[in-house]
Amino acid sequence: MKFAYPPPSDGKPFRLTLGLRELAPENWLEFGPDSTEQIRQRNQLIDEKREVVYQVLDGSEDGVDFFVEKLTSNLQQFHPERISSSDSKNTSDPLLQIGRLICEDLCVLKKIDGQWILVAGLVIFPSRWDLREKIGLTLDAIHGPVPSYSDSLQPLMSESFDRLKPDRPVWRRNWSLHATPKLHEPKFLGEKAPVENFWWRTERQTLTKSADEKYVLFTIRNRVEPLGLIKEDPQAAKAFAQTLETLGPEMLAYKRIVDEREALLTFLRT
C-alpha cells in the first residue's frame, strides 16, 4: 500500500506556500479505494448534520448553479458510472445533490466589493474548522488562524484568485497529522494516540473560476492514511523528519503536535 499523496521527502524546511499547479479536466475529481466508504459517510452526515456541513448565502445561486453544472458534466464525461440521469436533475439544493456523488468538499467564493467572500459551502469532512464560523468571511479572515499567513500567503491569496482563468484551473496539496482517522472533525477534541498510530491526512485542493469570473470553486479531497506507511521507505521517513523538525512553535501548535514532536521525530528516524 502506498500513500495517495506522500509526505515531503526532499528534506527541505517547511514553508507556507500556495504551490499551485495546472489541473487537467479529467483529474478534477478523484475517486479511489476509499470512495465508497467516504460517500456513505457523506450522505449520512448530510442527512444527520445538514446545518453543520451545509451553508449558503442569498445571492450565490448563479455561482452554485454554474459549478454544479460543470461538476455534473465532468462526472458524465470522465466518471459516467458515478452518475445516473436521475442524479443530474435539478433540485432546490444542487450543491447537496452533487455532494452526495463525489468525495470532494465544495466551497464557492464570490468577488464582492473587491474581496473574495465564502458564499456557499458543503464541507462534510472539515479538518478542525467549522463552516458555520467561516461562511460570509473574506479569504483573509478565513485563514486568519494560520501562522505566518499574513507574511507568507496574504499578499498572494487574493491576487492568485484574481489571476485565475476560467479555462485554466489549478490544484495544490495540504497536510496534517491526526491521532484519529475520523474525517468529520469541525472541532479539535483533544484525541491522543501513540505516534506510531498517527494518521497522515491530506487535502488535495482545486481552484476553478466561473466563466463570468465572479466566482471561484474551491474543492477539497480529504484522505486519511496510516502514517506508519512511511516506514516502508526509511529514507523518505528520515527526510520527512528533517522537514518536520523545521516547524516553528506556532505551526506545531496549529497542527496540534507540540507534545508529540520529539516522539514523531524519533519514530521517523528509527
C-alpha positions in Angstrom: 0.0 0.0 0.0 1.3 3.5 -0.9 0.2 7.0 0.1 -2.1 8.8 -2.4 0.0 11.9 -1.7 3.1 11.0 0.4 4.8 13.2 3.0 7.5 15.6 1.7 10.6 13.5 1.0 13.1 16.2 -0.1 14.2 17.1 3.5 13.7 20.8 2.8 12.5 23.2 5.5 8.8 23.6 5.9 7.4 26.7 4.0 3.9 28.0 3.8 3.3 28.3 0.1 0.4 28.2 -2.4 2.2 25.8 -4.7 -0.4 26.0 -7.5 -0.2 23.6 -10.4 -2.2 23.3 -13.6 -5.2 20.9 -13.4 -6.4 18.7 -16.3 -10.2 18.3 -16.5 -10.0 14.5 -16.2 -8.2 14.9 -12.9 -10.7 17.4 -11.3 -12.5 14.8 -9.3 -10.7 11.9 -7.6 -12.1 8.6 -6.6 -10.3 5.5 -5.2 -10.4 2.6 -2.8 -11.8 4.9 -0.1 -14.6 6.4 -2.2 -17.4 4.0 -1.3 -17.0 4.5 2.4 -16.5 8.2 2.1 -19.6 8.7 0.0 -21.6 6.6 2.6 -20.3 8.8 5.4 -21.0 12.0 3.3 -24.7 11.0 2.8 -25.1 10.1 6.4 -23.7 13.4 7.6 -25.8 15.4 5.1 -28.9 13.7 6.4 -28.0 14.0 10.1 -25.9 17.2 10.4 -27.1 19.3 7.4 -26.9 22.6 9.4 -23.3 21.8 10.3 -22.0 20.8 6.8 -24.0 23.0 4.5 -24.3 26.7 4.4 -25.4 29.0 1.5 -26.0 32.8 1.4 -28.6 34.6 -0.7 -27.1 35.8 -4.0 -24.9 32.9 -4.6 -27.3 30.9 -6.8 -25.7 31.8 -10.1 -22.3 30.6 -9.0 -23.6 27.4 -7.4 -25.6 26.5 -10.4 -22.7 27.2 -12.7 -20.3 24.9 -10.8 -22.8 22.1 -10.2 -23.4 22.0 -13.9 -19.7 21.8 -14.6 -19.2 19.1 -12.0 -22.2 17.1 -13.4 -20.7 17.4 -16.9 -17.3 16.3 -15.6 -18.9 13.2 -14.0 -20.8 12.3 -17.1 -17.6 12.6 -19.3 -15.0 11.1 -17.1 -16.9 9.1 -14.4 -20.2 8.0 -16.1 -20.5 5.1 -13.7 -20.8 7.5 -10.8 -23.9 9.4 -12.1 -27.3 8.5 -13.5 -29.9 10.5 -15.3 -31.9 10.9 -12.1 -28.8 12.3 -10.3 -28.5 15.2 -12.8 -32.0 16.5 -12.4 -32.3 20.0 -10.8 -33.2 20.3 -7.2 -33.7 23.2 -4.7 -30.3 22.3 -3.2 -28.0 21.4 -6.2 -24.8 21.7 -4.1 -26.2 19.0 -1.7 -27.2 16.8 -4.6 -23.8 16.8 -6.3 -22.0 16.5 -3.0 -23.7 13.1 -2.4 -22.0 11.7 -5.5 -18.4 12.8 -5.1 -15.7 12.8 -2.4 -14.8 16.5 -2.7 -16.0 19.1 -0.3 -17.1 22.3 -2.1 -16.7 26.0 -1.2 -18.0 28.7 -3.5 -16.4 32.2 -3.2 -17.7 35.4 -4.8 -15.9 38.6 -5.5 -17.8 41.3 -3.6 -16.5 44.9 -3.2 -13.0 43.8 -4.1 -12.9 40.9 -1.7 -13.4 37.1 -2.2 -16.2 36.0 0.2 -17.2 32.5 1.1 -20.9 32.5 0.0 -21.8 28.8 -0.2 -20.3 25.6 1.1 -20.7 21.9 1.6 -17.9 20.9 3.9 -18.6 17.4 5.2 -15.0 16.5 6.2 -13.5 19.6 7.8 -10.1 19.3 9.4 -10.7 21.2 12.7 -12.7 24.1 11.3 -16.4 24.9 11.3 -18.2 26.0 8.1 -20.8 27.9 10.2 -18.0 30.2 11.5 -16.4 30.8 8.1 -19.5 31.4 5.9 -19.6 35.1 4.8 -16.0 35.8 5.7 -13.2 37.0 3.4 -10.3 34.9 2.3 -8.0 36.7 4.8 -10.5 36.3 7.7 -10.9 32.6 6.9 -7.2 32.0 7.0 -6.5 34.3 10.0 -5.7 31.4 12.4 -2.9 30.1 10.1 0.5 31.0 11.5 2.6 33.3 9.2 -0.4 33.7 6.9 -0.1 37.5 6.9 3.5 37.3 5.9 3.6 34.3 3.6 0.2 34.0 1.9 -1.9 37.1 2.4 -0.1 39.1 -0.2 -0.6 36.3 -2.7 -4.0 34.8 -1.9 -6.5 37.3 -3.3 -4.2 38.1 -6.2 -4.0 34.4 -7.1 -7.8 34.2 -7.1 -8.0 37.3 -9.3 -5.5 35.9 -11.8 -7.2 32.6 -12.2 -8.6 31.9 -15.7 -11.8 30.0 -16.3 -10.1 27.7 -18.7 -7.1 27.1 -16.5 -8.0 25.5 -13.2 -5.2 24.7 -10.7 -4.6 22.4 -7.7 -2.4 22.2 -4.6 -1.9 20.0 -1.6 -2.0 20.4 2.2 -1.3 18.0 5.0 -1.7 17.4 8.7 -1.1 14.7 11.3 -4.1 13.4 13.3 -4.5 11.0 16.2 -7.7 9.7 14.7 -8.8 8.6 11.2 -12.1 10.5 11.7 -12.8 12.7 8.7 -15.6 14.8 10.1 -13.8 16.9 12.6 -15.1 20.5 12.8 -13.5 20.9 16.3 -10.3 19.6 17.8 -11.4 17.3 20.6 -8.0 16.6 22.1 -7.7 13.0 20.9 -4.4 11.3 21.8 -2.7 8.3 20.3 0.9 6.9 20.2 2.7 8.5 17.3 3.1 5.1 15.6 -0.7 5.0 15.3 -1.0 8.6 13.9 -2.8 9.3 10.6 -1.4 11.1 7.6 -4.3 13.4 6.5 -4.0 15.1 3.1 -6.2 17.7 1.3 -6.0 17.8 -2.5 -7.4 21.2 -3.2 -8.5 22.6 -6.6 -9.5 26.1 -7.7 -11.8 26.7 -10.7 -13.1 30.1 -11.8 -16.6 30.7 -13.4 -16.9 31.9 -17.0 -18.0 35.3 -15.8 -15.0 35.4 -13.4 -17.3 36.4 -10.5 -17.0 33.1 -8.6 -14.3 30.6 -7.7 -15.0 27.0 -6.7 -12.6 25.6 -4.1 -12.7 21.8 -3.7 -11.1 19.6 -1.0 -10.5 15.9 -1.4 -9.7 14.5 2.0 -7.8 11.3 2.8 -6.6 9.7 5.9 -3.9 7.0 5.7 -1.7 5.3 8.4 1.4 7.4 9.0 3.2 4.1 9.5 3.2 3.5 5.8 6.2 5.9 5.6 8.3 3.4 7.4 8.3 1.2 4.3 10.8 3.8 2.9 13.3 4.6 5.7 14.9 7.4 3.6 11.6 9.1 3.0 10.8 8.8 6.7 14.1 10.4 7.7 13.6 13.2 5.0 10.2 14.0 6.4 11.7 14.1 9.9 14.1 16.8 8.6 11.1 18.8 7.3 9.1 18.3 10.5 12.0 19.4 12.6 11.8 22.9 11.0 8.3 23.6 12.1 8.2 26.6 14.4 6.3 26.7 17.7 3.3 28.4 16.2 2.9 26.0 13.4 3.4 23.0 15.7 0.6 24.4 17.8 -1.6 25.0 14.8 -1.0 21.4 13.6 -1.6 20.2 17.2 1.6 18.2 17.5 3.6 20.2 20.1 3.6 17.4 22.7 4.2 14.7 20.0 7.1 16.5 18.2 10.0 14.6 19.7 8.2 11.2 19.6 7.4 11.8 15.9 11.0 12.6 15.1 12.2 9.5 16.9 9.6 7.4 15.2 10.5 8.6 11.7 14.3 8.2 12.3 14.4 4.8 13.8 
